[in-house]
Amino acid sequence: MKPRIHPDSRLVVFRDRAADVAFLTRSTADSPRTIEWQDGNTYPLIDVEISSTSHAFYTGNQRVLDTAGRVERFERRYGRTRKAAR
């Protein structure tokens, strides 16, 4: 690798806010917030909204969108706009 062109990689704790789970990994991301990890060391902390722990694709809890219900609700709210063309 060429020297001085790659960002520094360091240990960082990512905390999934949705699942209340934290994991330690290497990253180039940095944060002014820190957390004391299980090993007694202090690491930068980055809060994420979703991770593989809480994402529907990985957990198998996918929601099925009811597109037919959405169309019916739209038609009820705004009325049918399609008229027979003659």
Number of C-alpha atoms within 10 A of each C-alpha: 5 5 5 7 7 9 9 11 12 13 16 23 22 20 19 19 14 14 14 10 12 18 11 15 11 12 14 11 14 16 12 8 10 14 14 12 16 8 6 8 8 14 20 19 23 18 14 12 12 14 17 11 15 18 15 13 11 11 10 9 10 10 8 6 8 8 9 9 10 11 11 13 12 12 12 10 9 9 10 10 7 6 6 5 4 3
